[in-house]
Amino acid sequence: ADVALRERRIRRRGRCRLLVHVVDCAAEGEGRAPLQDLETLDRELALYSEELAGKPQIVAANKVDVPEARERAKALAAKLKRKKIPVYLISSATGEGLALLRACLCEVFGMRPERFTVRLRATDGRMRAALYAAKVVGAERTADDGELELQVEMPRQRLREACDRAGVDFERSVSPC
């Protein structure tokens, strides 16, 4: 069952532009090491599809909040630097490194954050709540006409989608900073 599941996952990855390998740098025992785990994965990908194995890759070395894992992650980064594979040291528990990884992914997928001013009417509370929930609001003020002006930083497409979901007219409400 494990092999079949792995093959289904690999098949889906064939449609991707980039492979992001999340490596557990805190895993111990049974002769496991982050570099060995990646080499095993690379061999499996190559056996399945040379095209897939040739896709660009980045590595997210996870659990760097654990001191031993941080050392393993740094050693992994040094070894993969020779292969020109970027390694991002992250901690899902503390959030460390996630902003940098997110910025890399946004760049790869053309979703680089931009700065906008978003003007909202009093009836646009859902939109305001969504922007705050996404943690993209840098400042807020009330304009002379009573509308709220929020300074946000996020990819244009994500902002357009948020406006659509909240029923806010993107063209009327959003302007670049």
SULMO-V14244 format. One record per backbone hydrogen bond with DSSP energy under -1.0 kcal/mol. NH is the residue of the N-H (numbers start at 0). CO is the residue of the C=O. Records with the same first field share a line. If there is no record, write none. Layout:
# SULMO-V14244
NH = CO ; CO
This chain:
# SULMO-V14244
4 = 0
5 = 1
6 = 2
7 = 3
8 = 4
9 = 5
10 = 6
11 = 7
12 = 8
13 = 10
14 = 11
15 = 12
18 = 55
20 = 57
22 = 59
24 = 22 ; 61
31 = 28
36 = 32
37 = 33
38 = 34
39 = 35
40 = 36
41 = 37
42 = 38
43 = 39
44 = 40
45 = 41
46 = 42
47 = 43
48 = 44
52 = 48
53 = 49
54 = 51
57 = 18
58 = 85
59 = 20
60 = 87
61 = 22
63 = 89
65 = 62
69 = 65
70 = 66
71 = 67
72 = 68
73 = 69
74 = 70
75 = 71
76 = 72
77 = 73
78 = 74
79 = 75
80 = 76
83 = 80
84 = 79
87 = 58
89 = 60
90 = 95
94 = 90
97 = 94
100 = 96
101 = 97
102 = 98
103 = 99
104 = 100
105 = 101
106 = 102
107 = 103
108 = 104
109 = 106
110 = 105
113 = 153
115 = 151
116 = 174
117 = 149
118 = 172
119 = 147
123 = 120
127 = 123
128 = 124
129 = 125
130 = 126
131 = 127
132 = 128
133 = 129
134 = 131
135 = 130
137 = 150
138 = 150
140 = 148
142 = 146
145 = 142
147 = 119
148 = 140
149 = 117
150 = 138
151 = 115
152 = 135
153 = 113
158 = 154
159 = 155
160 = 156
161 = 157
162 = 158
163 = 159
164 = 160
165 = 161
167 = 162
172 = 168
173 = 169
174 = 116
176 = 114
